[in-house]
Amino acid sequence: MAGAFVERRRWRFFRRRFSELWMKPHLDYAQSTNPVGDTEEFRFFGAFESISDQGQLWIRSGDLTVQADLSKALTYVFPFFDSEDLTVGDAPERLHWNRVSALTGDAKVFVGGSLVRRENRRIFASLPDSPLLIIFFEGPENTMALKAVYSGRHRNEFLNFLTPYSFILGAFSLILVATTFLYRPAFRITMITALVALFIPIIPWIPPGILFTAVYRRLWSLARTYRAYRDLARLPLDAPPWKEGKAALKNEDFALLSDPESLASRFNLKAYGLVLISWLFLLAGIGVNVFFIVLILSQIQM
């Protein structure tokens, strides 16, 4: 559970930061060479040119080359994505700056953040309260924002970096409890409870409860899609996916296209409703399987 909250917070910050930077003006030559420019935030698209051993990245777009300091930046890489289907592909991968050099020279780069003055030139760099965001990607540039907001979220936050350790610690503890009370008839219920709890991670995946789990996964995936549409509705995009008929909008939803905040609220309401229903299906599946497991264990003569 702790890992799940960390995952949700991390991806929520990624989407919020990207949305903020997408609203910023695009960096041009005049702004990059302004000798008296104050610290401002810009966004910039370009091609990966080179990187130094000190983590200084150079990005080129036409005749303009800008420098970005990767030392404290949030750096991600996107797998190749198909502009025709946002649902295909994995989530962005977080990179340390010293792994950037392994990328090919054909990679495209999005950089957003503060343009600061260092050694008589202006470069992109992180500030204490506004980290630099850098995304390496392949594919169409005009759909990168759609992919960033859509895929920049957990697929299943309960499968996180703490999950393996939690399962190992939990299994060891429950086996210890079960063996402690194995030959003590007065504590038979305690032993059965420990054995049932030992199988909790796989309980949703065994018959007959797996049927409920399949419905849960389908509804959860649909809720994730609506949460993505909620965030996309708040971005100024030329071609949001629902305008191309790819979202299951009802007639009353189309009437809200001119009101992004109302449309986002509609998507948010649908997402939370689907999450609630999906959890009910998951709990029902677990309950059915637990009932049968307890029934089987209670018939075993100890």
FENNORZI-V592746 format. One record per residue. N is the residue number from 0. SS is DSSP state (@ for helix, = for strand, . for the rest). PSI is psi in whole degrees, 0 to 359 (none if undefined). OMEGA is omega as a letter, one per 20 degrees, with the letter a starting at -180 (NA if undefined). Layout:
<<N & SS & PSI & OMEGA> <N & SS & PSI & OMEGA>>
This chain:
<<0 & . & 320 & r> <1 & @ & 317 & r> <2 & @ & 325 & r> <3 & @ & 317 & r> <4 & @ & 324 & r> <5 & @ & 317 & r> <6 & @ & 314 & a> <7 & @ & 317 & a> <8 & @ & 319 & a> <9 & @ & 313 & a> <10 & @ & 329 & r> <11 & @ & 319 & r> <12 & @ & 319 & r> <13 & @ & 312 & a> <14 & @ & 320 & a> <15 & @ & 317 & a> <16 & @ & 318 & r> <17 & @ & 318 & r> <18 & @ & 320 & r> <19 & @ & 313 & a> <20 & @ & 332 & r> <21 & @ & 334 & r> <22 & . & 346 & a> <23 & . & 157 & r> <24 & . & 152 & r> <25 & = & 135 & a> <26 & . & 131 & r> <27 & . & 180 & a> <28 & @ & 318 & a> <29 & @ & 317 & a> <30 & @ & 326 & a> <31 & @ & 338 & a> <32 & . & 6 & a> <33 & . & 115 & a> <34 & . & 341 & a> <35 & . & 19 & a> <36 & . & 136 & r> <37 & . & 170 & r> <38 & . & 118 & r> <39 & = & 163 & r> <40 & = & 135 & r> <41 & = & 169 & r> <42 & = & 155 & a> <43 & = & 135 & r> <44 & = & 141 & r> <45 & = & 186 & r> <46 & = & 142 & r> <47 & = & 122 & a> <48 & = & 304 & r> <49 & = & 169 & r> <50 & = & 139 & a> <51 & . & 169 & r> <52 & . & 343 & r> <53 & . & 7 & r> <54 & . & 28 & r> <55 & = & 120 & a> <56 & = & 137 & r> <57 & = & 132 & a> <58 & = & 135 & a> <59 & = & 137 & r> <60 & = & 107 & a> <61 & . & 235 & r> <62 & . & 1 & a> <63 & = & 127 & r> <64 & = & 128 & a> <65 & = & 156 & a> <66 & = & 142 & r> <67 & = & 136 & r> <68 & = & 115 & a> <69 & . & 356 & a> <70 & . & 321 & a> <71 & . & 20 & a> <72 & . & 155 & r> <73 & = & 109 & a> <74 & = & 128 & a> <75 & = & 157 & r> <76 & = & 134 & r> <77 & . & 138 & r> <78 & . & 164 & r> <79 & . & 137 & r> <80 & . & 151 & a> <81 & . & 123 & a> <82 & . & 345 & a> <83 & . & 345 & a> <84 & . & 104 & a> <85 & . & 336 & a> <86 & . & 348 & a> <87 & . & 135 & r> <88 & . & 164 & a> <89 & . & 171 & r> <90 & . & 160 & r> <91 & . & 148 & r> <92 & = & 129 & r> <93 & = & 133 & a> <94 & = & 145 & r> <95 & . & 149 & a> <96 & @ & 332 & a> <97 & @ & 355 & r> <98 & @ & 354 & a> <99 & @ & 328 & a> <100 & @ & 341 & r> <101 & @ & 349 & r> <102 & . & 153 & r> <103 & . & 161 & r> <104 & . & 351 & r> <105 & . & 357 & a> <106 & . & 142 & r> <107 & = & 156 & a> <108 & = & 134 & r> <109 & = & 129 & r> <110 & = & 136 & r> <111 & = & 139 & r> <112 & = & 201 & a> <113 & = & 137 & r> <114 & = & 110 & a> <115 & = & 164 & a> <116 & = & 125 & r> <117 & = & 126 & r> <118 & . & 50 & r> <119 & . & 23 & r> <120 & = & 157 & a> <121 & = & 129 & a> <122 & = & 161 & r> <123 & = & 132 & r> <124 & = & 155 & r> <125 & . & 144 & r> <126 & = & 162 & a> <127 & . & 321 & a> <128 & . & 7 & a> <129 & = & 85 & a> <130 & . & 150 & r> <131 & . & 139 & r> <132 & = & 123 & a> <133 & = & 130 & a> <134 & = & 123 & r> <135 & = & 134 & a> <136 & = & 165 & r> <137 & . & 157 & a> <138 & . & 183 & a> <139 & . & 133 & a> <140 & @ & 326 & a> <141 & @ & 350 & r> <142 & @ & 5 & a> <143 & @ & 322 & r> <144 & @ & 320 & r> <145 & @ & 315 & a> <146 & @ & 321 & a> <147 & @ & 315 & a> <148 & @ & 325 & a> <149 & @ & 311 & a> <150 & @ & 350 & a> <151 & . & 61 & r> <152 & . & 161 & a> <153 & . & 141 & r> <154 & . & 319 & r> <155 & . & 102 & a> <156 & . & 345 & r> <157 & . & 348 & r> <158 & . & 88 & a> <159 & . & 189 & a> <160 & . & 341 & r> <161 & . & 348 & a> <162 & @ & 310 & a> <163 & @ & 319 & a> <164 & @ & 323 & r> <165 & @ & 317 & r> <166 & @ & 316 & a> <167 & @ & 313 & a> <168 & @ & 317 & r> <169 & @ & 316 & a> <170 & @ & 316 & r> <171 & @ & 316 & a> <172 & @ & 318 & a> <173 & @ & 323 & r> <174 & @ & 320 & r> <175 & @ & 318 & r> <176 & @ & 314 & a> <177 & @ & 316 & a> <178 & @ & 329 & r> <179 & @ & 322 & a> <180 & . & 15 & a> <181 & . & 317 & a> <182 & . & 30 & r> <183 & . & 93 & a> <184 & @ & 329 & a> <185 & @ & 340 & a> <186 & @ & 30 & a> <187 & @ & 320 & r> <188 & @ & 322 & r> <189 & @ & 317 & a> <190 & @ & 317 & r> <191 & @ & 319 & r> <192 & @ & 319 & r> <193 & @ & 320 & r> <194 & @ & 320 & r> <195 & @ & 316 & r> <196 & @ & 331 & r> <197 & @ & 328 & a> <198 & . & 8 & a> <199 & @ & 318 & a> <200 & @ & 332 & a> <201 & @ & 357 & a> <202 & @ & 317 & a> <203 & . & 346 & a> <204 & . & 10 & r> <205 & . & 149 & r> <206 & . & 152 & i> <207 & . & 357 & a> <208 & . & 343 & a> <209 & @ & 334 & r> <210 & @ & 319 & r> <211 & @ & 323 & r> <212 & @ & 322 & r> <213 & @ & 319 & r> <214 & @ & 320 & r> <215 & @ & 314 & a> <216 & @ & 321 & r> <217 & @ & 315 & a> <218 & @ & 323 & r> <219 & @ & 318 & r> <220 & @ & 320 & r> <221 & @ & 321 & r> <222 & @ & 321 & r> <223 & @ & 321 & r> <224 & @ & 317 & r> <225 & @ & 327 & r> <226 & @ & 322 & r> <227 & @ & 317 & r> <228 & @ & 326 & r> <229 & @ & 314 & a> <230 & @ & 323 & r> <231 & @ & 329 & a> <232 & @ & 335 & a> <233 & . & 356 & r> <234 & . & 141 & r> <235 & . & 90 & a> <236 & . & 146 & r> <237 & . & 325 & a> <238 & . & 76 & r> <239 & . & 151 & a> <240 & @ & 329 & a> <241 & @ & 339 & r> <242 & @ & 342 & r> <243 & @ & 9 & r> <244 & . & 18 & a> <245 & . & 352 & r> <246 & . & 146 & a> <247 & . & 69 & r> <248 & . & 140 & r> <249 & . & 172 & a> <250 & @ & 321 & a> <251 & @ & 336 & r> <252 & @ & 322 & r> <253 & @ & 331 & r> <254 & . & 345 & a> <255 & . & 4 & a> <256 & . & 333 & r> <257 & . & 355 & r> <258 & . & 86 & a> <259 & @ & 321 & a> <260 & @ & 320 & r> <261 & @ & 321 & r> <262 & @ & 319 & r> <263 & @ & 320 & r> <264 & @ & 322 & r> <265 & @ & 315 & r> <266 & @ & 320 & a> <267 & @ & 318 & r> <268 & @ & 317 & r> <269 & @ & 319 & a> <270 & @ & 313 & a> <271 & @ & 325 & r> <272 & @ & 317 & r> <273 & @ & 323 & r> <274 & @ & 315 & a> <275 & @ & 313 & a> <276 & @ & 321 & a> <277 & @ & 320 & r> <278 & @ & 325 & r> <279 & @ & 320 & r> <280 & @ & 319 & r> <281 & @ & 314 & r> <282 & @ & 324 & r> <283 & @ & 318 & r> <284 & @ & 317 & r> <285 & @ & 318 & a> <286 & @ & 318 & r> <287 & @ & 314 & a> <288 & @ & 321 & r> <289 & @ & 319 & r> <290 & @ & 313 & a> <291 & @ & 323 & r> <292 & @ & 315 & r> <293 & @ & 320 & r> <294 & @ & 317 & r> <295 & @ & 314 & a> <296 & @ & 325 & a> <297 & @ & 341 & r> <298 & @ & 349 & a> <299 & . & 128 & r> <300 & . & 123 & r> <301 & . & none & NA>>
